Amino acid sequence: MLAGNIMAIAVGAGGTRIGLTRGRSTASIALGTAGLIAFPLFMADVFTGWMWNIGLFERAVIYPIMIGHALLGSGVAAAQRHRATHPPTPLTA
């Protein structure tokens, strides 16, 4: 859970190098941050034994990871599609 949310933040931070748009990079960072904030709430709920709405807290940690993966995959696919339809112009000397 921690590694997945940290991955979402890392992908967002280096998003322009892998072809993500600024919006997708910002969304990935925001999602990873939200997941990291929700993690202590989830763990407190587990360790205290309250089991109060545990599914909500678990989803708050896991869903940002899954959405971050979807943003990454669709962003990389869109960047490859753009490169395939718009090849770079050759340099003239």
Disulfide bonds with the S-S distance in Angstrom:
none
